[in-house]
Amino acid sequence: MIDVFKKNISSTLLFAILIALAGCKEKFISPALPVVTGYLVVEGVINNDGDATNIHLSRTTSLSEAGTVKPEQGATVLLEDSLNNTIQLYENNAGTYTTSNIHLDAAHNYRLTINTSNNENYQSDFVKVRYNPPIDSINWVLDQKGVQLFINTHDPANNTRYYQWEFNETWEFHSPFTASLKWVITPGPNATDIWSVENRDANDPEISKCWQFNASSTINLGSSAKLAQDIIHLPLIQIPNGSLKLDVLYSVLVKQYAWSRAGYDFLERMKKNTESVGSVFDAQPSELNGNIHCTNNPKLPVIGFFNICTIRENRIFIKNIELPGWNYQSGCIKGFVVNNSDSIKAQASGKLPIDPKQLDVGGAIISINISTAECVDCRLSGTNVKPDFWP
């Protein structure tokens, strides 16, 4: 009896404590100050080989605006040499400033000058024109994990040492099912539509052969500073086994940049800040001090590093027939529907016709093979416009 009484008292006290704690909740206000945003971001390299140079200006945003790009429009952007000669870059898209036919004298130093529409003035340090050797090759190896692509380059003079690469991937893919039929919808009585099929013809858009694109989203760096010779052989792209990218024909265009040691260090910090922060074991964020400064407010941060080099490019193609056992699986399956308007409207929502499943003795279609639209119309996953460089 005493034990029962003690248990009842304990339960009552526990309930009372919980009620008291619930009544003492207060709104927590973080002592952390809100993060200031709106700092200028300068991206791009002056291309010294005559092709287009693009400098992108934007502003930093808050975490709540992740994925949002705020271009800096209406700025005046000048490339200036140590003799006060200037070349202006003109805005051709929002926040993108462009020029071409640049062939700079390596005996001079150069800087970038930016005057924004809100009267902020920025200047980079003077920098040299950096030599960037050609890309020797892009090779690849097929193994159990898929295809690994490597970048190979070298500087016989052993002077470059610090490299960055960007790449643009393109791949051709085909619809899992090639359609010979299409839906035809005609107005019927009582404001109802009548659904039927007819053969596709040459005037219908291409829906079986398309292309997809992907641009590198990480900072790809390599250095030979610790080696006796300036030779680079590094993994660049990993394509998993069975990927759609290599189901038909794949191509990658690689761009190579040469950097100073200071510029390379800046990119390494940027890489750690943007790609390696997520757990207590990752590198912690560090301050991104580049070589661009606000002249009328020196304490105002600027994110970017000004650089000049000849941008080198190399493109390769990989054919599916070079990859025995690649075995891409789309996961698409066929269904079928009886060829009358009511059945099609009831069963074929979100689907497209493929070809006849059953014909009567006179050749009329009794039933139709169908599948989801994504398995028939490749334009839902890419574009049917063939790239200019495609074979």
Secondary structure, DSSP 8 states (H G I E B T S, - for coil): -HHHHHHHHHHHHHHHHHHHHHHT-------S-------EEEE--EETTSS-EEEEEEE---GGGTT--EE--S-EEEEEETTS-EEEEEEEETTEEEE------TTS-EEEEEE-TTS-EEEE--B--B----EEEEEEEEETTEEEEEEEEE-TTS---EEEEEEEEEEEEE-SS--SEEEEEEE-GGG-EEEEEEE--TTS---SEEEEEEE--S-EEEE-TTSSS-EEEEEEEEEETT-GGGSSEEEEEEEEEE--HHHHHHHHHHHHHHHS-SSTTS--------SEEESS-TTS-EE----EE--EEEEEEEEGGGSTT---------EEEESSHHHHHHH-TTEEEEEEEEE-TTS-EEEEEEEEHHHH-GGGTSB-S--TT--
